[in-house]
């Protein structure tokens, strides 16, 4: 489903990702873990071109984009983006739109589908994330956990092949974390392909097929979730996990 090879990303002269190689199979859940500043968010953003890598290739589905030599066409960027749905730390809902308006905006403008069909899809997804009774509310009337569940429904509306989550629970009060993680776990059970940046190690252990440990812009170690988190091979991974307790 996803194949990343020799990816490099610099901000000005500072290299923040180097020699990144990994793949994600259809239906697989991959968690990116590692210390703050190790490049996890930047890597996730490179997958849907919110950041443009300097070198390397990103293949998602049958779309392959090579970076480095020539400028990317708008079409290539749009094509690659259409494969993924992104959920951010800070929800990013439109404040002046209701939940239903938030989640139906993209399919109505991009897909040119009929309004009735889009609303029907929206209702199905809002039921799935436990938000149907809030469909006519505005974001500021919702808790952070409810806003994040609406944001997940919004990303799912475009039927993405892969869902990308950037620390989806780190802006939430602790008592709201569980409701969001449960929705993501449900998606995992349904076979949704996902790449998730997270600090929730117990969640990663439960949900991930594979965990990548990043440090200093490199993937230091990767492996099956339980194996890497309970029995890491690399010293740096061990130190990181010990610090978390
Ligand atoms: P993580 O998600 O692991 O905390 P990030 O991907 O956010 O790490 O950041 C990796 C490195 O890239 C950090 O040193 C950060 O300061 C730097 N960085 C991230 N975004 C930018 C940017 N837009 N401009 C310059 N430096 C950035």
Boltz pocket constraint, residues with backbone or C-beta under 6 A from the ligand:
constraints:
  - pocket:
      binder: B
      contacts: [[A, 11], [A, 16], [A, 34], [A, 35], [A, 36], [A, 37], [A, 38], [A, 39], [A, 40], [A, 41], [A, 42], [A, 43]]
      max_distance: 6.0
